[in-house]
Amino acid sequence: MSRRNNRRQFLMSTGVLGVSTVSGGSLVTALSQQVNAPNVLPDLQEKPALLGGKPVLSRSWPSWPMVHKSDEEAVLEVLRAGRWYRNRSVEEFEERYAELNSAKFCIATASGTTALFTSLGALGIGPGDEVIVPPFTFMATVTVVLLHYALPVFVDSDPETFLMDPKKLEAAITPRTKAIIPVHIGGNVANLDEILAVAEQHKIHVIGDACQAHLAEWRGKSAGSWGTTGCYSFQLSKNLCSGEGGAILTNDEAIADACFAFHNCYRKRPKAAGSPSLDFGRNGNFRMTEFQGALLLTQMEGIRERADLRSDNAAYLTKLLSEIPGIAPARQYPQCTRNAYHLFMFRYEPGEFSGLPRNRFVNALRAEGIPCSPGYSPLNKEKFLLDALRSEPYLRVYGREVIDAWPSKNECPENDKLCEESVWLYQNVLLTDHQTMEKIALAINKIKKHASDLRKA
């Protein structure tokens, strides 16, 4: 199975309860408040669960999605009313979601992918244009560029943040560049100050991919309220979900009108002052259903409290893991005033773990009862992308010389290394408590202590 689809697989694994300890000052101090000192040293000798030992964690992780009676009642009300077409529930959700994110306008769509696709379409981006994207992201970020027959141009990742490296952005811009899509991957916000400054200098649109960044903030403002548009996903795994669904935020009324028209068969946006204006009359049907709108309205209940809980546990886990040589939690910029933590991401350095390969480390961590993933593979090297660029339509638009040179011009060496080191924990892991965060750190230290045995086995 392709690693790029791993984020859609929620690994609700469960182990058998056990306790392990580590060497290292503050973590042992924290742990000593919960276990008796005589039990600590014997536990250090426990074999890793992957080698037949007792797992550190055995708990039922918080289920996702969280289903409440109000969700059932909202969906049944739409069902019984026969109000299945885009109607008042979707419109109410758009108003509330715009308010939640301090944006003037929200357009609800069928998915996060269609939100991105609609944003590009509303801006008239098409064959011959270039769109700048990062290589550490889900395939949808580049799929929407291909669907418009524009040319994706990759800017390498900053391995410390897992985000687009803004210092490499300027060199990627050409006269054909029409948009930049920074991705707030995992809920960590890209450097919007530097990206927007470059975009403003060159008069280029910025379409924020905030599909994983519900309630993430930059300088106290919603990550999706910056730039031309900000796009969100409500797919099943997301921090706010309705199975599928998406949304576009914007503060520009003309852009809102164009996005609405593009996604809804060239119809006029309710309350719009005039007719929609697109560069040309491309449009489609990417509407959100009433069922999704009604479900999102009830799922929004408690969204801030859940975000606060994720942030609190992530901050604690970051402190614990930062004390372990070979584990480097993703850094966030000081201007990122809220990380949404759809994913808790860190880099794993095999050299500090007796050469234990990253995938073996991931399997060992899963065996200890902690659901995790190795993350994405390099998007700029994916077969679907290379096949699309070599297709007849792309060769006809860009010419063989441009297409043949594309792979070498879009190399991302820092991202290649990042994809070999990345490890993720999913957002539901953070909907627990500090004691669970301590046990995650304990499990990693347990693996580190026995890394040589794990490598040889």
Phi, psi and chi 1 to 4 in degrees:
 res  aa     phi    psi   chi1   chi2   chi3   chi4
   1 MET       -  136.6 -176.8  173.6  -70.2      -
   2 SER   -65.3  135.2  171.2      -      -      -
   3 ARG   -64.2  -23.6  -78.7  169.7   47.9 -157.2
   4 ARG   -68.4  -16.4   68.8  169.7  177.2  -95.6
   5 ASN   -93.6   -0.6  -69.7  -37.8      -      -
   6 ASN   -59.7  -32.0  -77.5  -12.3      -      -
   7 ARG   -66.9  -18.4   74.3  173.1 -178.1   83.0
   8 ARG   -84.6   -5.5  -70.9 -179.3  177.1  -92.3
   9 GLN  -104.1  106.5  -57.6  166.3   -8.1      -
  10 PHE   -84.0  116.0 -101.0   69.4      -      -
  11 LEU   -91.7   81.7  -53.1  174.1      -      -
  12 MET   -82.3   58.4  -55.6  -63.1 -174.5      -
  13 SER   -81.6  154.0   57.3      -      -      -
  14 THR  -133.4  137.0  -52.5      -      -      -
  15 GLY  -112.8 -153.5      -      -      -      -
  16 VAL  -118.4  132.1 -180.0      -      -      -
  17 LEU   -60.7  134.0 -178.4   60.3      -      -
  18 GLY  -158.1  163.8      -      -      -      -
  19 VAL  -126.0  133.8  177.5      -      -      -
  20 SER  -127.0  165.2  176.7      -      -      -
  21 THR  -130.5  175.1   69.3      -      -      -
  22 VAL  -136.0  165.8  -60.7      -      -      -
  23 SER   -90.0  151.8   57.8      -      -      -
  24 GLY   126.9  129.6      -      -      -      -
  25 GLY   -56.5  -70.5      -      -      -      -
  26 SER   -69.2  -30.3   59.1      -      -      -
  27 LEU   -69.4  -42.1 -175.6   55.4      -      -
  28 VAL   -63.1  -38.2  166.7      -      -      -
  29 THR   -61.2  -44.5  -59.9      -      -      -
  30 ALA   -63.7  -42.0      -      -      -      -
  31 LEU   -68.3  -35.2 -179.4   64.6      -      -
  32 SER   -63.2  -17.9   66.6      -      -      -
  33 GLN   -74.1  -14.8  -61.8  171.5    3.1      -
  34 GLN  -116.1  -18.1  -59.5 -179.3   37.1      -
  35 VAL  -129.7  153.0  -62.8      -      -      -
  36 ASN   -76.3  140.6  -64.8  -35.3      -      -
  37 ALA   -53.4  -40.8      -      -      -      -
  38 PRO   -60.4  -22.8  -24.9   34.8      -      -
  39 ASN   -85.6  -11.1  -65.8  -30.3      -      -
  40 VAL   -70.6  -54.8  172.2      -      -      -
  41 LEU   -62.2  -44.4  -70.2  178.3      -      -
  42 PRO   -57.1  -36.3  -25.6   34.6      -      -
  43 ASP   -66.6  -25.9  -75.7  -22.6      -      -
  44 LEU   -62.2  -23.5  -80.8  172.1      -      -
  45 GLN   -90.4   -4.9  -52.3  -50.9  -44.2      -
  46 GLU   -61.6  132.1 -179.4   69.8   54.1      -
  47 LYS   -67.8  152.2  -69.0 -170.6  -61.8 -175.1
  48 PRO   -59.3  148.1  -21.6   32.7      -      -
  49 ALA   -59.0  -32.3      -      -      -      -
  50 LEU   -65.5  -20.2 -161.2   59.9      -      -
  51 LEU  -107.0   16.6  -61.6 -179.0      -      -
  52 GLY   101.4    3.1      -      -      -      -
  53 GLY   -81.8 -175.1      -      -      -      -
  54 LYS   -87.5  125.4 -152.3  172.5 -173.6 -179.7
  55 PRO   -61.5  148.6  -20.6   32.5      -      -
  56 VAL   -69.4  -40.0  166.8      -      -      -
  57 LEU  -121.9  137.3  -91.4  166.3      -      -
  58 SER  -144.3   92.8  158.4      -      -      -
  59 ARG  -143.5  156.0   60.2  164.0  -63.2  153.5
  60 SER   -83.7  112.1  -64.0      -      -      -
  61 TRP   -66.9  150.5  -64.8   96.6      -      -
  62 PRO   -51.1  127.6  -27.3   35.6      -      -
  63 SER   -67.3  151.3   62.0      -      -      -
  64 TRP  -144.2  130.1 -163.4  -96.8      -      -
  65 PRO   -73.4  160.4   29.1  -36.1      -      -
  66 MET   -87.5  120.9  -66.0  179.9  173.0      -
  67 VAL  -107.9  130.2 -178.6      -      -      -
  68 HIS  -123.3  164.9  -55.5  -74.3      -      -
  69 LYS   -57.6  -36.3 -175.8   67.3  174.4  176.5
  70 SER   -64.1  -31.6   57.5      -      -      -
  71 ASP   -64.4  -46.9  -59.0  -42.6      -      -
  72 GLU   -60.8  -44.8  179.5 -178.3  -12.6      -
  73 GLU   -65.3  -38.5  -68.1  170.9  -11.0      -
  74 ALA   -65.5  -43.7      -      -      -      -
  75 VAL   -68.6  -40.6  171.1      -      -      -
  76 LEU   -65.7  -35.2  -74.9  175.3      -      -
  77 GLU   -61.9  -42.9 -168.8  -82.3  -34.9      -
  78 VAL   -65.1  -42.9  171.2      -      -      -
  79 LEU   -59.8  -49.8  177.5   70.7      -      -
  80 ARG   -71.3  -29.9  -69.7  167.0  178.3  155.7
  81 ALA   -77.7  -13.5      -      -      -      -
  82 GLY    69.6   18.2      -      -      -      -
  83 ARG   -94.5   66.3 -163.6 -178.9   67.4 -108.5
  84 TRP   -89.8  -24.0  -59.8    0.5      -      -
  85 TYR   -77.5  156.7  176.6   79.9      -      -
  86 ARG   -47.7  116.5 -171.6 -168.7 -149.6  -77.0
  87 ASN  -150.9 -141.5 -157.7  -81.9      -      -
  88 ARG   -67.5  -32.7   71.1 -175.1 -170.2 -152.5
  89 SER   -65.1  -42.9  -66.3      -      -      -
  90 VAL   -65.5  -43.5  173.5      -      -      -
  91 GLU   -64.4  -39.3  -68.6  179.6    2.9      -
  92 GLU   -65.9  -41.2 -178.3 -178.2   -9.9      -
  93 PHE   -61.6  -43.3  168.3   72.8      -      -
  94 GLU   -57.7  -42.9  -71.4  172.6  -30.1      -
  95 GLU   -64.1  -45.3  -69.1  177.9    3.8      -
  96 ARG   -71.7  -35.9  -73.2 -175.5   54.7 -172.2
  97 TYR   -72.1  -37.1 -160.8   66.2      -      -
  98 ALA   -61.6  -43.6      -      -      -      -
  99 GLU   -63.9  -42.5 -178.8 -179.4    1.1      -
 100 LEU   -58.6  -34.7  179.1   69.7      -      -
 101 ASN  -102.5    9.2  -71.6  -80.3      -      -
 102 SER    53.1   41.5  -60.8      -      -      -
 103 ALA  -111.3  154.7      -      -      -      -
 104 LYS   -77.7  -34.5  -68.5 -177.7  179.5  178.4
 105 PHE  -135.8  146.2  -54.0   99.8      -      -
 106 CYS  -136.5  132.1  173.3      -      -      -
 107 ILE  -116.8  115.0  -50.9  -60.7      -      -
 108 ALA   -81.4  138.0      -      -      -      -
 109 THR  -129.9  179.8   64.3      -      -      -
 110 ALA   -74.3  -22.5      -      -      -      -
 111 SER  -166.8  169.7   65.1      -      -      -
 112 GLY   -65.6  -36.1      -      -      -      -
 113 THR   -60.5  -45.7  -56.9      -      -      -
 114 THR   -71.1  -24.8   56.7      -      -      -
 115 ALA   -64.9  -45.8      -      -      -      -
 116 LEU   -65.0  -44.6  -68.8  164.3      -      -
 117 PHE   -61.5  -42.3 -178.7   69.8      -      -
 118 THR   -65.0  -41.2  -65.1      -      -      -
 119 SER   -59.5  -45.7  -67.1      -      -      -
 120 LEU   -64.7  -42.6  -69.1  171.9      -      -
 121 GLY   -65.0  -39.7      -      -      -      -
 122 ALA   -65.7  -24.3      -      -      -      -
 123 LEU   -89.9    1.0  -63.7  173.0      -      -
 124 GLY    75.3   19.0      -      -      -      -
 125 ILE   -75.4  133.1  -68.6  170.2      -      -
 126 GLY  -159.4 -157.1      -      -      -      -
 127 PRO   -54.8  133.3  -26.8   36.2      -      -
 128 GLY    96.3  -16.9      -      -      -      -
 129 ASP   -88.0  159.4  -65.8  -27.1      -      -
 130 GLU  -118.7  141.8  -65.7  177.6   -3.3      -
 131 VAL  -128.9  126.0  178.0      -      -      -
 132 ILE   -86.3  131.0  -66.9  175.5      -      -
 133 VAL  -137.3  159.6  -65.8      -      -      -
 134 PRO   -90.9  159.7   31.4  -31.7      -      -
 135 PRO   -90.9  -12.2   31.4  -33.0      -      -
 136 PHE  -103.1   84.0 -164.6   85.0      -      -
 137 THR  -165.2  169.6 -179.9      -      -      -
 138 PHE   -70.0  153.3 -176.3   57.9      -      -
 139 MET   -58.3  -25.9   62.8 -174.4  -65.5      -
 140 ALA   -58.9  -31.1      -      -      -      -
 141 THR   -59.5  -36.0  -53.0      -      -      -
 142 VAL   -96.3  -26.9   73.2      -      -      -
 143 THR   -56.8  -41.3  -62.7      -      -      -
 144 VAL   -67.0  -30.9  -63.5      -      -      -
 145 VAL   -67.3  -44.1  178.9      -      -      -
 146 LEU   -63.2  -38.4  -61.2  175.7      -      -
 147 LEU   -63.7  -23.8  -71.5  171.1      -      -
 148 HIS   -95.2    4.8  -75.9  -68.4      -      -
 149 TYR    56.5   30.3  -72.1   94.3      -      -
 150 ALA   -89.3  168.0      -      -      -      -
 151 LEU  -101.9  118.4 -169.3   67.9      -      -
 152 PRO   -73.5  137.2   25.0  -30.0      -      -
 153 VAL  -124.4  122.9  174.4      -      -      -
 154 PHE   -94.8  137.5  -74.9   89.8      -      -
 155 VAL  -111.9  128.8  167.7      -      -      -
 156 ASP   -59.3  160.2 -152.8   -7.8      -      -
 157 SER   -85.4  151.8  -60.4      -      -      -
 158 ASP   -89.1  111.3  167.8   12.9      -      -
 159 PRO   -63.7  -22.6   20.0  -30.4      -      -
 160 GLU   -74.0  -31.6  -69.7 -167.4    3.6      -
 161 THR  -106.7  -15.9   62.8      -      -      -
 162 PHE    72.7    8.9  -70.1   57.9      -      -
 163 LEU  -109.6  167.9  -58.2  164.3      -      -
 164 MET   -53.7  131.8  177.0 -172.4  -72.2      -
 165 ASP   -80.6  107.1 -171.9  -19.6      -      -
 166 PRO   -64.8  -21.7   25.5  -33.8      -      -
 167 LYS   -72.5  -15.0  -55.5 -139.3  169.4   -5.4
 168 LYS  -103.3    5.4  -62.0  177.7 -179.6  176.8
 169 LEU   -73.4  -46.5  179.3   57.6      -      -
 170 GLU   -54.8  -41.1 -178.7   78.3   38.2      -
 171 ALA   -67.4  -18.2      -      -      -      -
 172 ALA   -88.6   -9.5      -      -      -      -
 173 ILE   -83.9  135.3  -66.9  173.9      -      -
 174 THR  -130.5  173.8   75.7      -      -      -
 175 PRO   -60.7  -17.0  -27.5   36.7      -      -
 176 ARG   -90.4   -6.2  -71.2 -172.3  167.7 -169.0
 177 THR   -69.5  122.5  -54.5      -      -      -
 178 LYS  -113.6  -19.1  -65.5  -62.0 -171.6  -67.2
 179 ALA  -158.1  154.8      -      -      -      -
 180 ILE  -120.7  133.0  -56.5  166.7      -      -
 181 ILE  -116.1   87.1  -53.4 -178.2      -      -
 182 PRO   -72.9  138.9   26.2  -30.4      -      -
 183 VAL  -109.8  126.8 -179.3      -      -      -
 184 HIS   -88.5   70.1  -50.6  -53.0      -      -
 185 ILE   -66.2  136.2 -158.4   69.0      -      -
 186 GLY    69.3    0.5      -      -      -      -
 187 GLY    98.8   -3.3      -      -      -      -
 188 ASN   -84.3  133.6 -164.0    7.3      -      -
 189 VAL   -90.2  129.2 -175.0      -      -      -
 190 ALA   -62.8  162.2      -      -      -      -
 191 ASN   -73.6   85.8 -167.2  -34.1      -      -
 192 LEU   -67.5  -30.5  -71.0  172.3      -      -
 193 ASP   -58.3  -51.3  -74.4    1.0      -      -
 194 GLU   -74.4  -38.4  -66.0 -171.1   29.9      -
 195 ILE   -65.8  -45.7  -68.2  169.9      -      -
 196 LEU   -67.7  -32.8  -71.0  167.2      -      -
 197 ALA   -64.8  -44.1      -      -      -      -
 198 VAL   -65.4  -42.8  172.4      -      -      -
 199 ALA   -62.5  -41.9      -      -      -      -
 200 GLU   -64.7  -40.5  174.3   63.6   24.7      -
 201 GLN   -60.6  -37.1  178.9 -176.3  -12.3      -
 202 HIS  -102.3    4.3  -66.0  -85.3      -      -
 203 LYS    56.5   52.7  -52.8  -57.2  178.7 -173.2
 204 ILE  -116.1  139.7  -62.9  169.5      -      -
 205 HIS   -72.1  146.5  -69.2  -73.1      -      -
 206 VAL  -116.6  118.9  173.1      -      -      -
 207 ILE  -109.5  105.9  -61.7  170.9      -      -
 208 GLY   -77.4  122.9      -      -      -      -
 209 ASP   -89.0   94.0 -176.3  -22.4      -      -
 210 ALA  -105.5   27.1      -      -      -      -
 211 CYS   -57.7  -29.0  -72.4      -      -      -
 212 GLN  -105.7   14.7  -62.2 -177.0    3.9      -
 213 ALA  -124.8   44.2      -      -      -      -
 214 HIS   -61.3  122.9  -63.3  -75.0      -      -
 215 LEU    71.7    5.4  -67.5 -172.5      -      -
 216 ALA   -64.4  147.7      -      -      -      -
 217 GLU  -133.7  147.6  -66.3  178.6   -6.2      -
 218 TRP  -123.5  119.7 -176.3  -98.5      -      -
 219 ARG    53.0   39.4  -65.0 -173.4  179.1  -83.9
 220 GLY    80.4    0.9      -      -      -      -
 221 LYS  -115.0  145.8  -70.7  176.2   52.9 -178.6
 222 SER   -50.5  133.5  167.4      -      -      -
 223 ALA   -56.9  -31.9      -      -      -      -
 224 GLY   -82.9   -3.4      -      -      -      -
 225 SER   -95.0    1.0   67.3      -      -      -
 226 TRP   -94.9  157.5  -62.3   79.0      -      -
 227 GLY    77.2 -165.6      -      -      -      -
 228 THR   -71.8  -50.0  -54.2      -      -      -
 229 THR  -142.0  161.6   66.9      -      -      -
 230 GLY  -129.5  132.9      -      -      -      -
 231 CYS  -116.8  137.6  -60.6      -      -      -
 232 TYR  -125.2  156.2  -69.7   82.3      -      -
 233 SER  -121.0  144.4  168.1      -      -      -
 234 PHE  -118.1   26.1  -53.3  117.2      -      -
 235 GLN   -57.7  160.6 -178.9  -94.0  -19.3      -
 236 LEU   -50.5  -39.2 -177.3   64.7      -      -
 237 SER   -78.9  -13.8   70.3      -      -      -
 238 LYS   -69.7  160.1  -61.2  -56.2 -170.8  -65.6
 239 ASN   -65.3  -20.7  -63.2   13.8      -      -
 240 LEU  -130.0  121.2  175.8   62.0      -      -
 241 CYS  -139.2  155.4   68.9      -      -      -
 242 SER  -141.0   28.9   55.9      -      -      -
 243 GLY    88.8  -61.9      -      -      -      -
 244 GLU  -140.7  174.2  -66.8  -70.1   -7.5      -
 245 GLY   132.5  159.7      -      -      -      -
 246 GLY  -155.6  175.5      -      -      -      -
 247 ALA  -154.9  148.8      -      -      -      -
 248 ILE  -116.4  128.1  -57.9  166.2      -      -
 249 LEU  -106.5  143.4  -62.2 -179.2      -      -
 250 THR  -157.8  155.3 -175.7      -      -      -
 251 ASN  -107.7    6.8  -68.9  -49.8      -      -
 252 ASP  -108.0  115.6 -173.6  -42.0      -      -
 253 GLU   -64.0  -38.2 -174.1  168.8   12.8      -
 254 ALA   -63.4  -39.1      -      -      -      -
 255 ILE   -66.5  -41.9  -64.7  -65.6      -      -
 256 ALA   -59.8  -44.0      -      -      -      -
 257 ASP   -61.6  -44.2  -68.0  -14.6      -      -
 258 ALA   -66.1  -41.0      -      -      -      -
 259 CYS   -65.1  -42.2  -74.6      -      -      -
 260 PHE   -61.7  -45.5 -170.8   90.4      -      -
 261 ALA   -63.2  -42.7      -      -      -      -
 262 PHE   -64.3  -39.1 -172.9   92.2      -      -
 263 HIS   -86.8  -10.5  105.4  -67.8      -      -
 264 ASN  -133.9   54.8 -168.1   11.9      -      -
 265 CYS    55.0   36.6  -53.6      -      -      -
 266 TYR    65.1   25.5 -146.9   62.7      -      -
 267 ARG   -80.9  157.7  -71.8 -176.0  170.6   93.1
 268 LYS   -80.0  137.4  179.3  179.9  174.9 -179.4
 269 ARG   -66.0  135.0 -177.2  177.2   61.3   86.0
 270 PRO   -55.3  138.6  -24.3   33.3      -      -
 271 LYS    73.2    3.5  -56.6  178.4 -176.5  177.9
 272 ALA   -70.4  145.0      -      -      -      -
 273 ALA   -75.2  -36.9      -      -      -      -
 274 GLY  -136.9 -168.6      -      -      -      -
 275 SER   -76.0  150.7  -61.4      -      -      -
 276 PRO   -64.6  149.0   23.0  -32.6      -      -
 277 SER  -124.6  111.2  174.8      -      -      -
 278 LEU  -115.2  153.7  -61.5  175.6      -      -
 279 ASP   -59.3  -35.1  -78.4   -2.7      -      -
 280 PHE  -156.1  166.9   45.4   98.8      -      -
 281 GLY   -81.7   35.5      -      -      -      -
 282 ARG   -72.6  141.8  -70.0 -175.6  -60.3  158.5
 283 ASN  -164.4  172.6   59.7   83.7      -      -
 284 GLY  -160.2 -166.1      -      -      -      -
 285 ASN  -122.1   99.6  174.8    1.7      -      -
 286 PHE  -127.0   40.5  -49.8  116.0      -      -
 287 ARG   -77.1  151.0  -64.9 -174.4  -66.9  -99.7
 288 MET   -82.6  143.6  175.3  178.9  -76.9      -
 289 THR   -84.2  163.3   70.5      -      -      -
 290 GLU   -63.6  -34.6  -85.6  -69.2  -81.1      -
 291 PHE   -60.0  -45.3  -65.9  102.4      -      -
 292 GLN   -64.8  -43.2  -67.8  166.7  -51.9      -
 293 GLY   -60.4  -44.5      -      -      -      -
 294 ALA   -64.9  -41.0      -      -      -      -
 295 LEU   -66.5  -39.4 -171.3   54.5      -      -
 296 LEU   -66.2  -34.5  -74.3  166.2      -      -
 297 LEU   -61.9  -40.4  -75.3  169.4      -      -
 298 THR   -79.5  -33.6   53.9      -      -      -
 299 GLN   -67.7  -21.3  -77.2  -73.7  -52.7      -
 300 MET   -68.5  -18.0  -74.8  174.2   70.4      -
 301 GLU   -63.7  124.3  -62.8  172.8   10.3      -
 302 GLY    83.9    7.2      -      -      -      -
 303 ILE   -64.0  -37.8 -173.1  173.3      -      -
 304 ARG   -69.6  -40.4  -70.0 -169.1 -178.3  -82.9
 305 GLU   -63.8  -41.1  -69.3   78.8    4.6      -
 306 ARG   -65.7  -39.1  -69.2 -168.8  -64.4  -87.3
 307 ALA   -62.9  -40.9      -      -      -      -
 308 ASP   -64.5  -39.5  -70.4  -17.8      -      -
 309 LEU   -65.7  -43.1  179.3   58.4      -      -
 310 ARG   -60.0  -45.7  -72.3 -171.1 -163.1   93.9
 311 SER   -61.9  -42.6  -65.6      -      -      -
 312 ASP   -64.4  -48.0  177.3   64.7      -      -
 313 ASN   -68.7  -35.9  -79.5  -38.8      -      -
 314 ALA   -65.7  -40.1      -      -      -      -
 315 ALA   -62.9  -41.0      -      -      -      -
 316 TYR   -67.9  -44.3 -170.1   55.5      -      -
 317 LEU   -65.1  -38.1 -176.2   59.0      -      -
 318 THR   -58.5  -43.9  -64.0      -      -      -
 319 LYS   -61.8  -44.5  179.1  178.7 -177.5  -62.6
 320 LEU   -65.6  -47.0  -62.2  178.0      -      -
 321 LEU   -72.2  -27.3  -62.7 -168.2      -      -
 322 SER   -65.4  -17.8  -64.3      -      -      -
 323 GLU   -84.8   -5.6  -62.4  171.0    2.7      -
 324 ILE  -100.6  111.4  -56.1  174.8      -      -
 325 PRO   -57.0  131.3  -25.1   35.6      -      -
 326 GLY    99.2   -7.1      -      -      -      -
 327 ILE  -119.5  121.5  -58.7  -64.6      -      -
 328 ALA  -127.7   97.0      -      -      -      -
 329 PRO   -57.8  146.0  -24.4   35.4      -      -
 330 ALA   -57.3  131.8      -      -      -      -
 331 ARG   -82.9  146.7 -179.6  176.7   66.2   84.2
 332 GLN  -118.5  152.6   65.8 -174.5   50.4      -
 333 TYR   -71.0  149.4  -64.4  104.1      -      -
 334 PRO   -57.9  -30.2  -22.4   32.3      -      -
 335 GLN   -75.5  -10.9  -57.8   95.4  -39.6      -
 336 CYS   -78.0   98.7  175.6      -      -      -
 337 THR   -85.8   -9.3   45.3      -      -      -
 338 ARG  -154.0  122.3 -175.7 -162.8  -75.3  -85.8
 339 ASN   -92.2  127.7 -175.0  -33.0      -      -
 340 ALA   -73.5  -21.1      -      -      -      -
 341 TYR    50.4   51.3  -73.9  108.5      -      -
 342 HIS   -65.9  -32.0  173.9   62.3      -      -
 343 LEU  -131.1  142.2  -57.9  168.8      -      -
 344 PHE   -99.6  113.0 -176.2   95.0      -      -
 345 MET  -111.1  139.9  -56.2 -179.5  -67.0      -
 346 PHE  -147.0  159.1   61.8   88.2      -      -
 347 ARG   -97.5  141.1  -75.0  178.7  -69.2  126.7
 348 TYR  -114.2  126.1  165.7   76.9      -      -
 349 GLU  -107.8  106.2  -59.9  173.1   25.5      -
 350 PRO   -56.9  -31.9  -24.0   34.1      -      -
 351 GLY   -59.0  -28.2      -      -      -      -
 352 GLU   -86.0   -4.8  -65.9  -75.3  -11.4      -
 353 PHE  -121.9   43.4  -78.0   70.6      -      -
 354 SER    55.1   30.9  -58.1      -      -      -
 355 GLY    77.3   13.7      -      -      -      -
 356 LEU   -63.9  120.8 -178.5   68.3      -      -
 357 PRO   -59.0  148.3  -23.9   34.4      -      -
 358 ARG   -55.4  -46.0 -170.9  -88.7  -49.6  -90.5
 359 ASN   -65.2  -32.7  -73.9   -8.2      -      -
 360 ARG   -68.5  -38.3 -176.7   72.0  167.0  162.2
 361 PHE   -60.6  -45.5  168.1   81.8      -      -
 362 VAL   -60.6  -44.8  166.9      -      -      -
 363 ASN   -63.6  -37.5  -71.6  -24.3      -      -
 364 ALA   -66.5  -39.3      -      -      -      -
 365 LEU   -67.3  -39.7 -164.6   55.9      -      -
 366 ARG   -61.3  -41.0  -71.0  170.6  176.4  167.9
 367 ALA   -63.7  -26.8      -      -      -      -
 368 GLU   -78.4    0.9  -63.3  -62.6  -23.2      -
 369 GLY    97.0   15.9      -      -      -      -
 370 ILE  -115.0  112.5  -60.5  159.5      -      -
 371 PRO   -68.2  127.9   22.5  -29.8      -      -
 372 CYS  -153.9  172.3   59.7      -      -      -
 373 SER  -146.8  152.0  165.5      -      -      -
 374 PRO   -78.4   -5.2   27.8  -34.4      -      -
 375 GLY    86.5 -156.2      -      -      -      -
 376 TYR   -83.8  156.0  -65.6  123.4      -      -
 377 SER   -95.8  164.8   52.3      -      -      -
 378 PRO   -61.2  115.5  -24.6   35.5      -      -
 379 LEU   -65.0  -33.2 -175.4   55.0      -      -
 380 ASN   -70.0   -8.2   57.2  -49.0      -      -
 381 LYS  -112.5    5.3  -63.9 -179.0  176.5  179.9
 382 GLU   -67.7  142.1  -70.1  -75.5    2.7      -
 383 LYS   -61.3  -40.4 -174.9  177.4 -176.0  -61.1
 384 PHE   -60.4  -36.4   82.7   89.1      -      -
 385 LEU   -70.7  -47.2  169.8   57.4      -      -
 386 LEU   -64.1  -37.3  -60.7  177.0      -      -
 387 ASP   -64.9  -40.2  -74.7  -11.4      -      -
 388 ALA   -64.2  -42.9      -      -      -      -
 389 LEU   -66.8  -28.1  -64.8  178.4      -      -
 390 ARG   -90.4    3.7  -67.3  166.4 -175.4  149.9
 391 SER   -73.9  162.3   67.4      -      -      -
 392 GLU   -58.6  -44.0 -176.2  178.3  -18.8      -
 393 PRO   -60.0  -42.0  -25.8   36.2      -      -
 394 TYR   -68.6  -39.7  -93.7   88.4      -      -
 395 LEU   -64.0  -35.5  -70.4  171.8      -      -
 396 ARG   -68.8  -38.3 -170.8  163.0   57.2 -117.6
 397 VAL   -78.8  -45.7  172.3      -      -      -
 398 TYR  -103.9  -20.3  -61.6   96.0      -      -
 399 GLY    87.5  150.2      -      -      -      -
 400 ARG   -63.9  -35.4 -176.3  165.4  -66.0  -80.8
 401 GLU   -61.4  -44.7 -177.0  179.0   -7.4      -
 402 VAL   -64.9  -44.7  169.8      -      -      -
 403 ILE   -67.6  -40.9  -63.1  -57.5      -      -
 404 ASP   -64.2  -32.4  -74.2  -12.2      -      -
 405 ALA   -84.4  -12.2      -      -      -      -
 406 TRP   -58.8  -47.8 -173.0   93.0      -      -
 407 PRO   -58.0  -44.1  -25.9   36.5      -      -
 408 SER   -69.7  -32.5   61.7      -      -      -
 409 LYS   -76.4  -14.5  -72.1 -173.5  174.7 -178.2
 410 ASN  -116.7   28.0  -75.2  -89.3      -      -
 411 GLU   -69.7  141.7  -69.9 -179.6   -9.5      -
 412 CYS  -133.7   78.4  -62.7      -      -      -
 413 PRO   -62.6  -36.5   19.2  -31.4      -      -
 414 GLU   -65.9  -38.5  -67.5  -63.6  -28.9      -
 415 ASN   -69.8  -35.8 -172.2   70.1      -      -
 416 ASP   -56.2  -45.2  -69.6  -14.2      -      -
 417 LYS   -67.9  -40.8 -176.2  178.5  179.1 -177.3
 418 LEU   -58.7  -41.5  175.1   60.6      -      -
 419 CYS   -68.0  -17.4  -71.1      -      -      -
 420 GLU   -87.9  -15.1  -65.9  173.6   -5.9      -
 421 GLU  -113.3  -15.2  -62.7  177.6  -19.5      -
 422 SER   -72.9  146.0   65.8      -      -      -
 423 VAL  -140.4  141.0 -179.0      -      -      -
 424 TRP  -120.1  147.3  -64.1  -12.9      -      -
 425 LEU  -114.6  144.7  -54.5  178.6      -      -
 426 TYR   -86.1  160.7  -66.3   99.4      -      -
 427 GLN   -62.7  -28.5   57.3   93.4    3.7      -
 428 ASN   -70.0  -21.1   64.8  -42.0      -      -
 429 VAL   -63.9  -29.7  171.3      -      -      -
 430 LEU   -84.2   -3.6  -61.5  175.3      -      -
 431 LEU   -92.2   42.9  -64.0  175.9      -      -
 432 THR  -125.4 -118.6   52.6      -      -      -
 433 ASP  -153.4  173.6   50.9   35.8      -      -
 434 HIS   -64.0  -35.7  -78.5 -162.0      -      -
 435 GLN   -60.7  -39.2 -176.9  178.1   11.2      -
 436 THR   -67.2  -38.6  -57.4      -      -      -
 437 MET   -61.3  -39.6  -60.3  -56.5  103.7      -
 438 GLU   -62.5  -39.3  -70.3  169.3    1.4      -
 439 LYS   -71.3  -30.1  -70.2 -177.4  177.9  178.9
 440 ILE   -62.4  -45.7  -68.7  171.7      -      -
 441 ALA   -63.3  -39.3      -      -      -      -
 442 LEU   -60.9  -43.2  -71.4  171.8      -      -
 443 ALA   -61.2  -40.8      -      -      -      -
 444 ILE   -66.8  -40.6  -67.6  174.4      -      -
 445 ASN   -66.7  -35.4  -88.3  -80.2      -      -
 446 LYS   -62.0  -44.3  178.2 -177.6  175.7 -176.3
 447 ILE   -63.2  -41.0  -67.9  167.9      -      -
 448 LYS   -63.4  -41.3 -175.8  170.9 -172.1  177.8
 449 LYS   -61.7  -34.0  176.6  176.4  175.9   59.7
 450 HIS  -110.3   21.8  -62.8  -83.2      -      -
 451 ALA   -59.8  -38.4      -      -      -      -
 452 SER   -63.2  -43.2 -178.4      -      -      -
 453 ASP   -65.0  -39.4  -66.7  -25.4      -      -
 454 LEU   -65.5  -37.5  -75.6  162.7      -      -
 455 ARG   -67.5  -36.1 -179.1  173.3   55.5   82.9
 456 LYS   -80.2  -26.9  -65.5  172.3 -175.4  176.5
 457 ALA   -68.2      -      -      -      -      -
